[in-house]
Amino acid sequence: MRTIMLWGGGLGFFLAAVAGLAADRPLDLVLRDAAAAGLAGAWMLRWGGPNWSAH
């Protein structure tokens, strides 16, 4: 479960940061949005992770 949350958080952070930097947004807004996306990604994969992982 912990691994799924780490993957979700990392993936959410990375995708939001890349999208923000590609859109030429200020760095502080990119990091803020990436942090929120990381939390949302971790929460979503924690919620849906047990359905996808084979324990």
mmCIF file as gemmi writes it, N, C-alpha and C atoms, coordinates in Angstrom:
data_model
loop_
_atom_site.group_PDB
_atom_site.id
_atom_site.type_symbol
_atom_site.label_atom_id
_atom_site.label_alt_id
_atom_site.label_comp_id
_atom_site.label_asym_id
_atom_site.label_entity_id
_atom_site.label_seq_id
_atom_site.pdbx_PDB_ins_code
_atom_site.Cartn_x
_atom_site.Cartn_y
_atom_site.Cartn_z
_atom_site.occupancy
_atom_site.B_iso_or_equiv
_atom_site.pdbx_formal_charge
_atom_site.auth_seq_id
_atom_site.auth_asym_id
_atom_site.pdbx_PDB_model_num
ATOM 1 N N . MET Axp A 1 ? 0.821 -1.185 0 1 0 ? 1 A 1
ATOM 2 C CA . MET Axp A 1 ? 0 0 0 1 0 ? 1 A 1
ATOM 3 C C . MET Axp A 1 ? 0.873 1.262 0 1 0 ? 1 A 1
ATOM 4 N N . ARG Axp A 2 ? 1.926 1.252 0.784 1 0 ? 2 A 1
ATOM 5 C CA . ARG Axp A 2 ? 2.8 2.416 0.869 1 0 ? 2 A 1
ATOM 6 C C . ARG Axp A 2 ? 3.478 2.686 -0.469 1 0 ? 2 A 1
ATOM 7 N N . THR Axp A 3 ? 3.87 1.63 -1.155 1 0 ? 3 A 1
ATOM 8 C CA . THR Axp A 3 ? 4.527 1.789 -2.45 1 0 ? 3 A 1
ATOM 9 C C . THR Axp A 3 ? 3.581 2.4 -3.465 1 0 ? 3 A 1
ATOM 10 N N . ILE Axp A 4 ? 2.327 1.988 -3.429 1 0 ? 4 A 1
ATOM 11 C CA . ILE Axp A 4 ? 1.337 2.537 -4.361 1 0 ? 4 A 1
ATOM 12 C C . ILE Axp A 4 ? 1.15 4.026 -4.109 1 0 ? 4 A 1
ATOM 13 N N . MET Axp A 5 ? 1.108 4.431 -2.848 1 0 ? 5 A 1
ATOM 14 C CA . MET Axp A 5 ? 0.95 5.846 -2.532 1 0 ? 5 A 1
ATOM 15 C C . MET Axp A 5 ? 2.164 6.656 -2.976 1 0 ? 5 A 1
ATOM 16 N N . LEU Axp A 6 ? 3.355 6.096 -2.804 1 0 ? 6 A 1
ATOM 17 C CA . LEU Axp A 6 ? 4.559 6.807 -3.241 1 0 ? 6 A 1
ATOM 18 C C . LEU Axp A 6 ? 4.582 6.974 -4.759 1 0 ? 6 A 1
ATOM 19 N N . TRP Axp A 7 ? 4.212 5.927 -5.472 1 0 ? 7 A 1
ATOM 20 C CA . TRP Axp A 7 ? 4.158 6.028 -6.933 1 0 ? 7 A 1
ATOM 21 C C . TRP Axp A 7 ? 3.125 7.065 -7.369 1 0 ? 7 A 1
ATOM 22 N N . GLY Axp A 8 ? 1.969 7.051 -6.755 1 0 ? 8 A 1
ATOM 23 C CA . GLY Axp A 8 ? 0.923 8.01 -7.107 1 0 ? 8 A 1
ATOM 24 C C . GLY Axp A 8 ? 1.333 9.44 -6.819 1 0 ? 8 A 1
ATOM 25 N N . GLY Axp A 9 ? 1.921 9.661 -5.658 1 0 ? 9 A 1
ATOM 26 C CA . GLY Axp A 9 ? 2.37 11.008 -5.316 1 0 ? 9 A 1
ATOM 27 C C . GLY Axp A 9 ? 3.488 11.499 -6.221 1 0 ? 9 A 1
ATOM 28 N N . GLY Axp A 10 ? 4.443 10.626 -6.471 1 0 ? 10 A 1
ATOM 29 C CA . GLY Axp A 10 ? 5.553 11.007 -7.35 1 0 ? 10 A 1
ATOM 30 C C . GLY Axp A 10 ? 5.108 11.277 -8.77 1 0 ? 10 A 1
ATOM 31 N N . LEU Axp A 11 ? 4.223 10.434 -9.267 1 0 ? 11 A 1
ATOM 32 C CA . LEU Axp A 11 ? 3.732 10.616 -10.627 1 0 ? 11 A 1
ATOM 33 C C . LEU Axp A 11 ? 2.899 11.884 -10.748 1 0 ? 11 A 1
ATOM 34 N N . GLY Axp A 12 ? 2.038 12.128 -9.765 1 0 ? 12 A 1
ATOM 35 C CA . GLY Axp A 12 ? 1.239 13.353 -9.783 1 0 ? 12 A 1
ATOM 36 C C . GLY Axp A 12 ? 2.106 14.6 -9.724 1 0 ? 12 A 1
ATOM 37 N N . PHE Axp A 13 ? 3.098 14.584 -8.847 1 0 ? 13 A 1
ATOM 38 C CA . PHE Axp A 13 ? 3.996 15.73 -8.734 1 0 ? 13 A 1
ATOM 39 C C . PHE Axp A 13 ? 4.755 15.956 -10.032 1 0 ? 13 A 1
ATOM 40 N N . PHE Axp A 14 ? 5.303 14.894 -10.591 1 0 ? 14 A 1
ATOM 41 C CA . PHE Axp A 14 ? 6.098 15.01 -11.814 1 0 ? 14 A 1
ATOM 42 C C . PHE Axp A 14 ? 5.266 15.536 -12.981 1 0 ? 14 A 1
ATOM 43 N N . LEU Axp A 15 ? 4.098 14.962 -13.192 1 0 ? 15 A 1
ATOM 44 C CA . LEU Axp A 15 ? 3.267 15.385 -14.323 1 0 ? 15 A 1
ATOM 45 C C . LEU Axp A 15 ? 2.809 16.834 -14.186 1 0 ? 15 A 1
ATOM 46 N N . ALA Axp A 16 ? 2.425 17.228 -12.99 1 0 ? 16 A 1
ATOM 47 C CA . ALA Axp A 16 ? 1.992 18.611 -12.793 1 0 ? 16 A 1
ATOM 48 C C . ALA Axp A 16 ? 3.161 19.581 -12.947 1 0 ? 16 A 1
ATOM 49 N N . ALA Axp A 17 ? 4.335 19.2 -12.47 1 0 ? 17 A 1
ATOM 50 C CA . ALA Axp A 17 ? 5.506 20.075 -12.607 1 0 ? 17 A 1
ATOM 51 C C . ALA Axp A 17 ? 5.905 20.229 -14.07 1 0 ? 17 A 1
ATOM 52 N N . VAL Axp A 18 ? 5.92 19.151 -14.807 1 0 ? 18 A 1
ATOM 53 C CA . VAL Axp A 18 ? 6.276 19.228 -16.224 1 0 ? 18 A 1
ATOM 54 C C . VAL Axp A 18 ? 5.254 20.068 -16.993 1 0 ? 18 A 1
ATOM 55 N N . ALA Axp A 19 ? 3.974 19.862 -16.705 1 0 ? 19 A 1
ATOM 56 C CA . ALA Axp A 19 ? 2.94 20.641 -17.389 1 0 ? 19 A 1
ATOM 57 C C . ALA Axp A 19 ? 3.052 22.121 -17.048 1 0 ? 19 A 1
ATOM 58 N N . GLY Axp A 20 ? 3.308 22.434 -15.792 1 0 ? 20 A 1
ATOM 59 C CA . GLY Axp A 20 ? 3.446 23.829 -15.395 1 0 ? 20 A 1
ATOM 60 C C . GLY Axp A 20 ? 4.665 24.495 -16.008 1 0 ? 20 A 1
ATOM 61 N N . LEU Axp A 21 ? 5.778 23.772 -16.043 1 0 ? 21 A 1
ATOM 62 C CA . LEU Axp A 21 ? 6.986 24.344 -16.651 1 0 ? 21 A 1
ATOM 63 C C . LEU Axp A 21 ? 6.825 24.493 -18.161 1 0 ? 21 A 1
ATOM 64 N N . ALA Axp A 22 ? 6.129 23.564 -18.783 1 0 ? 22 A 1
ATOM 65 C CA . ALA Axp A 22 ? 5.901 23.656 -20.238 1 0 ? 22 A 1
ATOM 66 C C . ALA Axp A 22 ? 4.994 24.84 -20.573 1 0 ? 22 A 1
ATOM 67 N N . ALA Axp A 23 ? 4.132 25.221 -19.645 1 0 ? 23 A 1
ATOM 68 C CA . ALA Axp A 23 ? 3.232 26.35 -19.862 1 0 ? 23 A 1
ATOM 69 C C . ALA Axp A 23 ? 3.868 27.684 -19.448 1 0 ? 23 A 1
ATOM 70 N N . ASP Axp A 24 ? 5.146 27.669 -19.084 1 0 ? 24 A 1
ATOM 71 C CA . ASP Axp A 24 ? 5.884 28.877 -18.676 1 0 ? 24 A 1
ATOM 72 C C . ASP Axp A 24 ? 5.219 29.606 -17.507 1 0 ? 24 A 1
ATOM 73 N N . ARG Axp A 25 ? 4.754 28.849 -16.522 1 0 ? 25 A 1
ATOM 74 C CA . ARG Axp A 25 ? 4.184 29.449 -15.32 1 0 ? 25 A 1
ATOM 75 C C . ARG Axp A 25 ? 5.31 29.76 -14.346 1 0 ? 25 A 1
ATOM 76 N N . PRO Axp A 26 ? 5.093 30.692 -13.441 1 0 ? 26 A 1
ATOM 77 C CA . PRO Axp A 26 ? 6.115 30.997 -12.426 1 0 ? 26 A 1
ATOM 78 C C . PRO Axp A 26 ? 6.402 29.769 -11.56 1 0 ? 26 A 1
ATOM 79 N N . LEU Axp A 27 ? 7.651 29.66 -11.135 1 0 ? 27 A 1
ATOM 80 C CA . LEU Axp A 27 ? 8.094 28.471 -10.409 1 0 ? 27 A 1
ATOM 81 C C . LEU Axp A 27 ? 7.326 28.251 -9.107 1 0 ? 27 A 1
ATOM 82 N N . ASP Axp A 28 ? 6.992 29.312 -8.399 1 0 ? 28 A 1
ATOM 83 C CA . ASP Axp A 28 ? 6.265 29.119 -7.151 1 0 ? 28 A 1
ATOM 84 C C . ASP Axp A 28 ? 4.877 28.524 -7.392 1 0 ? 28 A 1
ATOM 85 N N . LEU Axp A 29 ? 4.219 28.922 -8.47 1 0 ? 29 A 1
ATOM 86 C CA . LEU Axp A 29 ? 2.917 28.34 -8.785 1 0 ? 29 A 1
ATOM 87 C C . LEU Axp A 29 ? 3.052 26.901 -9.275 1 0 ? 29 A 1
ATOM 88 N N . VAL Axp A 30 ? 4.115 26.62 -10.008 1 0 ? 30 A 1
ATOM 89 C CA . VAL Axp A 30 ? 4.356 25.252 -10.477 1 0 ? 30 A 1
ATOM 90 C C . VAL Axp A 30 ? 4.536 24.319 -9.288 1 0 ? 30 A 1
ATOM 91 N N . LEU Axp A 31 ? 5.35 24.736 -8.315 1 0 ? 31 A 1
ATOM 92 C CA . LEU Axp A 31 ? 5.591 23.894 -7.149 1 0 ? 31 A 1
ATOM 93 C C . LEU Axp A 31 ? 4.347 23.737 -6.283 1 0 ? 31 A 1
ATOM 94 N N . ARG Axp A 32 ? 3.561 24.793 -6.157 1 0 ? 32 A 1
ATOM 95 C CA . ARG Axp A 32 ? 2.32 24.7 -5.388 1 0 ? 32 A 1
ATOM 96 C C . ARG Axp A 32 ? 1.354 23.713 -6.035 1 0 ? 32 A 1
ATOM 97 N N . ASP Axp A 33 ? 1.18 23.841 -7.348 1 0 ? 33 A 1
ATOM 98 C CA . ASP Axp A 33 ? 0.261 22.953 -8.055 1 0 ? 33 A 1
ATOM 99 C C . ASP Axp A 33 ? 0.78 21.516 -8.07 1 0 ? 33 A 1
ATOM 100 N N . ALA Axp A 34 ? 2.095 21.358 -8.19 1 0 ? 34 A 1
ATOM 101 C CA . ALA Axp A 34 ? 2.674 20.015 -8.194 1 0 ? 34 A 1
ATOM 102 C C . ALA Axp A 34 ? 2.515 19.351 -6.829 1 0 ? 34 A 1
ATOM 103 N N . ALA Axp A 35 ? 2.641 20.127 -5.754 1 0 ? 35 A 1
ATOM 104 C CA . ALA Axp A 35 ? 2.439 19.557 -4.42 1 0 ? 35 A 1
ATOM 105 C C . ALA Axp A 35 ? 0.995 19.101 -4.233 1 0 ? 35 A 1
ATOM 106 N N . ALA Axp A 36 ? 0.049 19.908 -4.698 1 0 ? 36 A 1
ATOM 107 C CA . ALA Axp A 36 ? -1.361 19.517 -4.606 1 0 ? 36 A 1
ATOM 108 C C . ALA Axp A 36 ? -1.64 18.29 -5.463 1 0 ? 36 A 1
ATOM 109 N N . ALA Axp A 37 ? -1.046 18.225 -6.643 1 0 ? 37 A 1
ATOM 110 C CA . ALA Axp A 37 ? -1.239 17.066 -7.509 1 0 ? 37 A 1
ATOM 111 C C . ALA Axp A 37 ? -0.596 15.819 -6.91 1 0 ? 37 A 1
ATOM 112 N N . GLY Axp A 38 ? 0.527 15.993 -6.229 1 0 ? 38 A 1
ATOM 113 C CA . GLY Axp A 38 ? 1.154 14.856 -5.562 1 0 ? 38 A 1
ATOM 114 C C . GLY Axp A 38 ? 0.275 14.291 -4.46 1 0 ? 38 A 1
ATOM 115 N N . LEU Axp A 39 ? -0.315 15.162 -3.663 1 0 ? 39 A 1
ATOM 116 C CA . LEU Axp A 39 ? -1.23 14.702 -2.621 1 0 ? 39 A 1
ATOM 117 C C . LEU Axp A 39 ? -2.457 14.021 -3.224 1 0 ? 39 A 1
ATOM 118 N N . ALA Axp A 40 ? -3 14.616 -4.267 1 0 ? 40 A 1
ATOM 119 C CA . ALA Axp A 40 ? -4.186 14.035 -4.904 1 0 ? 40 A 1
ATOM 120 C C . ALA Axp A 40 ? -3.854 12.688 -5.551 1 0 ? 40 A 1
ATOM 121 N N . GLY Axp A 41 ? -2.696 12.601 -6.196 1 0 ? 41 A 1
ATOM 122 C CA . GLY Axp A 41 ? -2.309 11.335 -6.804 1 0 ? 41 A 1
ATOM 123 C C . GLY Axp A 41 ? -2.095 10.236 -5.784 1 0 ? 41 A 1
ATOM 124 N N . ALA Axp A 42 ? -1.475 10.575 -4.677 1 0 ? 42 A 1
ATOM 125 C CA . ALA Axp A 42 ? -1.271 9.575 -3.624 1 0 ? 42 A 1
ATOM 126 C C . ALA Axp A 42 ? -2.597 9.122 -3.032 1 0 ? 42 A 1
ATOM 127 N N . TRP Axp A 43 ? -3.497 10.065 -2.801 1 0 ? 43 A 1
ATOM 128 C CA . TRP Axp A 43 ? -4.798 9.728 -2.234 1 0 ? 43 A 1
ATOM 129 C C . TRP Axp A 43 ? -5.605 8.864 -3.206 1 0 ? 43 A 1
ATOM 130 N N . MET Axp A 44 ? -5.568 9.222 -4.487 1 0 ? 44 A 1
ATOM 131 C CA . MET Axp A 44 ? -6.338 8.458 -5.47 1 0 ? 44 A 1
ATOM 132 C C . MET Axp A 44 ? -5.809 7.038 -5.622 1 0 ? 44 A 1
ATOM 133 N N . LEU Axp A 45 ? -4.501 6.862 -5.64 1 0 ? 45 A 1
ATOM 134 C CA . LEU Axp A 45 ? -3.975 5.515 -5.767 1 0 ? 45 A 1
ATOM 135 C C . LEU Axp A 45 ? -4.098 4.74 -4.459 1 0 ? 45 A 1
ATOM 136 N N . ARG Axp A 46 ? -4.164 5.428 -3.345 1 0 ? 46 A 1
ATOM 137 C CA . ARG Axp A 46 ? -4.416 4.717 -2.096 1 0 ? 46 A 1
ATOM 138 C C . ARG Axp A 46 ? -5.839 4.205 -2.066 1 0 ? 46 A 1
ATOM 139 N N . TRP Axp A 47 ? -6.754 5.009 -2.585 1 0 ? 47 A 1
ATOM 140 C CA . TRP Axp A 47 ? -8.155 4.632 -2.614 1 0 ? 47 A 1
ATOM 141 C C . TRP Axp A 47 ? -8.404 3.528 -3.643 1 0 ? 47 A 1
ATOM 142 N N . GLY Axp A 48 ? -7.795 3.64 -4.814 1 0 ? 48 A 1
ATOM 143 C CA . GLY Axp A 48 ? -8.025 2.657 -5.869 1 0 ? 48 A 1
ATOM 144 C C . GLY Axp A 48 ? -6.983 1.572 -5.948 1 0 ? 48 A 1
ATOM 145 N N . GLY Axp A 49 ? -5.897 1.725 -5.206 1 0 ? 49 A 1
ATOM 146 C CA . GLY Axp A 49 ? -4.796 0.772 -5.274 1 0 ? 49 A 1
ATOM 147 C C . GLY Axp A 49 ? -5.128 -0.657 -4.925 1 0 ? 49 A 1
ATOM 148 N N . PRO Axp A 50 ? -5.915 -0.901 -3.864 1 0 ? 50 A 1
ATOM 149 C CA . PRO Axp A 50 ? -6.22 -2.295 -3.529 1 0 ? 50 A 1
ATOM 150 C C . PRO Axp A 50 ? -6.955 -3.032 -4.635 1 0 ? 50 A 1
ATOM 151 N N . ASN Axp A 51 ? -7.627 -2.304 -5.495 1 0 ? 51 A 1
ATOM 152 C CA . ASN Axp A 51 ? -8.324 -2.936 -6.604 1 0 ? 51 A 1
ATOM 153 C C . ASN Axp A 51 ? -7.37 -3.352 -7.716 1 0 ? 51 A 1
ATOM 154 N N . TRP Axp A 52 ? -6.2 -2.727 -7.791 1 0 ? 52 A 1
ATOM 155 C CA . TRP Axp A 52 ? -5.269 -2.992 -8.878 1 0 ? 52 A 1
ATOM 156 C C . TRP Axp A 52 ? -4.116 -3.894 -8.466 1 0 ? 52 A 1
ATOM 157 N N . SER Axp A 53 ? -3.772 -3.914 -7.202 1 0 ? 53 A 1
ATOM 158 C CA . SER Axp A 53 ? -2.589 -4.661 -6.783 1 0 ? 53 A 1
ATOM 159 C C . SER Axp A 53 ? -2.949 -6.067 -6.339 1 0 ? 53 A 1
ATOM 160 N N . ALA Axp A 54 ? -2.038 -6.972 -6.593 1 0 ? 54 A 1
ATOM 161 C CA . ALA Axp A 54 ? -2.224 -8.357 -6.147 1 0 ? 54 A 1
ATOM 162 C C . ALA Axp A 54 ? -1.426 -8.528 -4.862 1 0 ? 54 A 1
ATOM 163 N N . HIS Axp A 55 ? -2.096 -8.65 -3.745 1 0 ? 55 A 1
ATOM 164 C CA . HIS Axp A 55 ? -1.415 -8.768 -2.445 1 0 ? 55 A 1
ATOM 165 C C . HIS Axp A 55 ? -0.914 -10.155 -2.257 1 0 ? 55 A 1
